[in-house]
Amino acid sequence: MTETLDIKITKTPNSRLEQTDFNDLPFGRTFSDHMFVADYEDGEWKNFQIVPYGDISVSPAISALHYGQSFFEGLKAYKHADGTVSVFRPDKNAKRFNKSAERLCMPTLPEDIFIQSIAAVVDIDREWVPGKANHSMYIRPFMFATDRYLGVAPSTTYKYMVLLGPTGPYFSKTLRVKIETHYTRSAEGGMGYAKSSGNYGGAMYPAKKATEEGFDQLIWTDAKNHEYIEEMGAANVVFVLDGKVITPSTRDTILDGVTRDTVLTLAREWGYPVEERRVSVAEIIEGAKNGKLEDAFGAGTAATIAPVGSISLNGEEYFLSDPKTREFSQRVLRELDAIKYGNAPDTHGWNYIV
């Protein structure tokens, strides 16, 4: 256990809180007053600071810009009715943060430093955490390489930062999704399980093409034969097929989602049969045709529970039931909201109180 971090705090002289429209909070567009910054030099983490949110200066030669040593995490803080602020399951994000770091030859960050850094900056900007239903404070920890060196080798210096931003719902409608059968998000032996910035860069072109076709999200499939479902563009994907909760098992091509794990934990406690396994495109399409596909949704920190209204494959679109009538995803959404906002007992200790 690391001792309490010695954080140098420089508060902004000009808060933007009063000028922020909390009735208009599109995801990722609004940032709070402060950010956390730390440096990795000479084999150790140092220079822990909370400073006013703003631009940073970097050399154009840093290796993150040229060779992609950059990754991030995403989690959320919630405001309870009594004013308490909690961060949801930061310990899980801390573990995944370090899995990404190791895959990208970057230094790991002690889990308690990860959690303390987030708690400290959330505490400074706690007034920025929205108090409205379906609103939260999105938290973006990230790390990037800072060596000024144009050589294909791991950097020796890095910067770790945490940004905060109040946000409303990520998706505001039922999703029309397309099963991708040509482009690939991640191949076996690759880094699909890491939240590497490059994974998202490579996914933008096929996602753009899908948007132009009228779809809201892609469902990615395996790189070999596009035979098995992997995940959605912004979330893991969960199905209820013939009474069973089914989701692709995590592997080196699939993110080990925190919301995914939370959903499966609740499902098992409620007595639902749960299967984590390879999920074929064929069985999902067949279930959509014969009515046995009872539910389908994305599960992710930003998306929370995002219902799928239709699934398209090779130009054929299959429509699912009205999301409001679905038993499982509606129950999960109610329970998750109740726990996160402090309206139900937190029996798992998921809420980290700031």
C-alpha positions in Angstrom: 0.0 0.0 0.0 1.4 3.4 -1.0 1.2 6.2 1.5 -1.1 9.1 0.8 0.2 10.9 -2.2 2.0 14.2 -1.8 0.1 16.2 -4.4 0.9 19.8 -5.2 -2.4 21.5 -5.8 -2.8 24.7 -7.9 -6.4 25.8 -8.1 -7.7 27.8 -10.9 -8.4 31.5 -10.2 -11.3 31.5 -12.7 -13.7 28.7 -12.4 -15.9 27.9 -15.5 -18.6 26.3 -13.4 -21.1 29.1 -13.5 -20.7 29.5 -17.3 -21.3 25.8 -18.0 -24.8 24.8 -19.2 -25.6 21.6 -17.3 -28.7 21.1 -19.4 -26.5 20.6 -22.4 -23.7 18.1 -21.7 -22.8 16.1 -24.8 -20.3 13.4 -24.0 -16.6 14.4 -24.1 -17.1 18.1 -24.9 -17.1 19.7 -21.5 -14.2 19.6 -19.0 -14.1 20.6 -15.3 -11.7 23.1 -13.8 -8.8 20.9 -12.9 -6.7 17.9 -14.1 -4.2 15.5 -12.5 -0.7 15.2 -13.9 2.3 13.0 -13.0 5.6 12.0 -14.7 7.5 8.8 -15.0 11.3 9.5 -15.0 14.3 7.5 -13.9 12.3 4.5 -13.2 9.7 6.0 -10.8 6.5 8.1 -10.7 6.9 11.6 -9.5 5.7 15.2 -9.7 2.1 14.5 -8.6 0.1 17.7 -9.3 -3.5 18.9 -9.7 -3.5 22.0 -12.0 -6.0 24.1 -13.8 -7.4 22.3 -16.9 -5.6 23.6 -20.0 -3.3 22.9 -22.9 0.0 21.2 -22.3 3.3 21.6 -24.2 5.0 18.6 -25.7 7.9 18.1 -28.2 6.8 17.2 -31.7 9.3 14.3 -31.5 7.6 12.5 -28.6 7.3 8.8 -29.4 3.6 8.7 -28.5 2.9 10.8 -31.6 5.0 8.6 -33.9 4.7 5.0 -32.6 1.5 4.9 -30.7 2.6 4.4 -27.1 -0.7 5.8 -25.7 -3.7 4.3 -23.9 -6.5 5.3 -21.6 -9.3 4.3 -19.3 -12.8 5.5 -18.7 -14.9 5.5 -15.5 -17.5 7.6 -13.8 -18.3 9.5 -10.6 -21.9 9.9 -9.4 -23.7 12.2 -7.0 -26.0 10.7 -4.4 -29.1 12.4 -3.1 -27.3 13.4 0.2 -24.5 15.1 -1.8 -22.0 12.1 -1.5 -19.8 11.6 -4.5 -18.7 8.1 -5.4 -16.6 6.6 -8.2 -17.8 3.3 -9.6 -15.4 0.3 -9.3 -12.1 2.2 -9.8 -10.1 -0.9 -8.7 -11.3 -2.8 -11.8 -10.1 0.1 -14.0 -6.8 0.2 -12.2 -6.1 -3.5 -13.0 -7.1 -3.0 -16.7 -5.0 0.2 -16.9 -1.9 -1.9 -16.0 -2.8 -4.7 -18.4 -2.8 -2.0 -21.2 0.5 -0.6 -19.9 2.2 -4.0 -20.0 1.0 -4.7 -23.5 2.4 -1.4 -24.8 5.8 -1.7 -23.0 4.8 1.2 -20.7 5.3 1.4 -16.9 2.6 0.2 -14.7 1.0 2.5 -12.1 0.4 1.2 -8.6 -3.3 0.7 -8.2 -3.6 2.9 -5.1 -1.9 5.8 -6.9 -4.4 5.3 -9.7 -7.3 5.4 -7.3 -5.9 8.2 -5.1 -5.2 10.4 -8.2 -8.7 10.1 -9.4 -10.2 10.6 -5.9 -8.1 13.7 -5.4 -9.1 15.5 -8.6 -12.7 14.5 -8.3 -12.8 15.9 -4.8 -11.4 19.2 -6.0 -14.0 19.4 -8.7 -16.9 17.7 -6.9 -19.2 20.6 -7.6 -18.9 19.6 -11.3 -20.6 16.2 -10.7 -24.1 16.6 -12.0 -27.0 15.8 -9.7 -29.5 14.9 -12.4 -30.7 11.4 -13.3 -28.7 9.8 -16.2 -25.9 12.3 -15.6 -22.4 11.7 -14.2 -18.8 12.9 -14.2 -16.8 11.0 -16.8 -13.2 10.3 -15.8 -10.5 9.9 -18.3 -7.1 8.6 -17.0 -4.5 8.2 -19.7 -0.8 7.7 -20.3 1.5 8.6 -23.2 5.2 8.3 -24.0 7.3 11.5 -23.9 10.8 10.6 -25.1 12.0 13.0 -27.8 13.4 10.2 -29.9 12.5 9.1 -33.4 13.3 5.5 -32.9 11.1 2.4 -32.7 11.7 1.6 -29.1 9.8 1.9 -25.8 10.1 5.4 -24.3 11.9 5.8 -21.0 9.7 8.7 -19.9 5.9 9.0 -19.7 3.1 11.3 -18.6 0.0 10.2 -16.7 -3.0 12.5 -16.6 -6.6 12.5 -15.5 -9.3 14.6 -17.1 -12.9 15.1 -15.8 -16.0 16.1 -17.6 -19.7 16.2 -16.6 -21.8 14.4 -19.1 -25.4 13.3 -20.0 -26.4 10.0 -21.6 -23.9 8.7 -24.2 -26.7 7.2 -26.4 -30.1 8.8 -26.3 -31.9 6.3 -28.6 -32.2 2.6 -29.3 -29.3 1.4 -31.5 -29.4 0.3 -35.1 -26.3 -1.9 -35.4 -24.5 -3.6 -38.2 -22.4 -6.8 -38.0 -19.1 -6.0 -39.6 -17.9 -8.8 -42.0 -15.0 -7.1 -43.7 -13.0 -4.8 -41.5 -11.3 -5.9 -38.3 -10.9 -4.2 -35.0 -8.4 -6.7 -33.5 -6.7 -9.9 -34.5 -5.6 -12.8 -32.3 -2.2 -12.0 -30.8 -2.9 -8.3 -31.1 -3.9 -5.8 -28.5 -7.6 -5.7 -28.7 -7.9 -6.3 -24.9 -5.9 -3.1 -24.2 -7.4 0.3 -24.4 -4.8 1.4 -26.8 -5.4 4.7 -28.6 -4.5 2.9 -31.9 -7.3 0.4 -31.6 -9.8 3.3 -31.8 -8.0 5.1 -34.6 -8.1 1.9 -36.7 -11.8 1.5 -36.0 -12.8 5.0 -37.2 -13.0 4.4 -40.9 -15.4 1.3 -40.8 -17.4 3.1 -38.2 -17.7 6.2 -40.4 -18.9 4.0 -43.3 -21.5 2.4 -41.1 -22.7 5.8 -39.9 -23.1 6.9 -43.5 -25.2 3.8 -44.1 -27.5 4.9 -41.2 -26.2 2.7 -38.4 -25.3 3.8 -34.9 -22.7 1.2 -34.0 -20.8 -1.8 -35.4 -20.7 -5.2 -34.0 -17.1 -6.5 -34.6 -16.4 -10.1 -35.5 -13.3 -12.3 -35.4 -10.6 -11.4 -37.8 -10.2 -14.9 -39.3 -13.6 -15.7 -40.8 -16.0 -13.1 -39.3 -17.9 -16.0 -37.9 -18.0 -15.0 -34.2 -19.2 -11.9 -32.5 -16.7 -10.0 -30.4 -17.9 -6.5 -29.2 -19.5 -3.3 -30.2 -17.6 -0.2 -31.1 -18.3 1.5 -27.8 -19.1 -1.3 -25.5 -19.2 -5.1 -24.9 -22.3 -6.8 -26.2 -24.7 -8.9 -24.2 -27.6 -11.0 -25.5 -30.5 -12.9 -23.8 -31.0 -15.9 -26.1 -33.7 -18.5 -25.2 -33.6 -17.4 -21.5 -29.8 -17.4 -21.2 -27.6 -14.4 -20.7 -24.9 -14.8 -23.3 -21.8 -12.7 -24.0 -18.5 -13.3 -25.9 -15.8 -14.6 -23.5 -12.9 -12.2 -23.0 -9.7 -13.0 -24.9 -6.9 -11.1 -26.4 -9.3 -9.5 -29.0 -11.9 -8.4 -26.5 -11.9 -5.8 -23.7 -12.6 -7.1 -20.2 -15.3 -4.5 -19.5 -16.1 -3.3 -16.0 -19.8 -2.8 -16.9 -19.8 -6.3 -18.6 -18.5 -7.9 -15.4 -21.1 -6.0 -13.3 -23.9 -7.1 -15.5 -22.8 -10.8 -15.3 -22.4 -10.6 -11.6 -26.0 -9.3 -11.1 -27.3 -11.9 -13.6 -25.8 -14.8 -11.7 -27.1 -13.4 -8.4 -30.6 -13.2 -9.9 -30.4 -16.8 -11.0 -30.1 -16.3 -14.7 -28.1 -18.9 -16.7 -25.0 -17.1 -17.8 -22.7 -18.2 -20.6 -19.4 -16.6 -21.4 -18.3 -18.3 -24.7 -17.7 -17.9 -28.4 -21.0 -16.5 -29.8 -21.6 -17.2 -33.4 -23.1 -14.7 -35.8 -25.3 -17.5 -37.1 -27.0 -18.2 -33.8 -27.7 -14.6 -33.1 -29.3 -14.1 -36.5 -31.3 -17.3 -36.1 -32.5 -16.1 -32.7 -33.5 -12.8 -34.2 -35.5 -14.7 -36.9 -37.3 -17.1 -34.7 -37.9 -14.8 -31.8 -35.6 -16.5 -29.3 -33.3 -13.4 -29.2 -35.1 -11.7 -26.3 -32.7 -9.0 -25.6 -29.5 -7.4 -26.9 -27.6 -4.4 -25.6 -24.2 -2.8 -25.3 -22.6 -2.6 -21.8 -19.9 -0.1 -21.2 -18.9 2.8 -18.9 -19.8 5.5 -21.3 -22.8 3.7 -22.9 -24.0 2.1 -19.6 -26.8 -0.1 -20.9 -27.5 0.7 -24.6 -30.4 -1.3 -26.1 -30.1 -2.7 -29.6 -33.2 -2.2 -31.7 -32.1 -4.0 -34.8 -29.2 -6.0 -36.1 -28.2 -6.0 -39.8 -26.1 -8.6 -41.6 -25.2 -8.4 -45.3 -28.0 -5.9 -46.1 -30.7 -7.8 -44.2 -32.1 -6.1 -41.1 -33.6 -8.0 -38.2 -35.8 -6.1 -35.7 -36.0 -6.9 -32.0 -38.7 -6.2 -29.4 -39.3 -2.8 -27.8 -36.5 -2.2 -25.3 -39.0 -1.0 -22.7 -40.6 -4.5 -22.7 -37.4 -6.4 -22.1 -37.2 -7.9 -18.7 -33.4 -8.4 -18.2 -31.8 -5.2 -19.5 -34.5 -3.0 -17.9 -33.9 -4.7 -14.6 -30.1 -4.3 -14.9 -30.4 -0.7 -15.8 -32.7 0.0 -12.8 -30.4 -1.8 -10.4 -27.2 -0.3 -11.7 -28.6 3.2 -11.5 -29.9 2.6 -8.0 -26.5 1.4 -6.8 -24.4 4.1 -8.5 -26.6 6.9 -7.3 -26.8 5.6 -3.7 -30.5 4.5 -3.9 -29.9 0.8 -3.2 -27.5 -1.1 -0.9 -24.0 -1.4 -2.3 -23.5 -5.0 -1.1 -20.4 -5.5 -3.3 -18.5 -2.4 -2.3 -18.5 -1.1 -5.8 -18.9 2.6 -4.9 -15.6 4.3 -3.9 -16.7 7.3 -1.8 -14.7 10.4 -2.4 
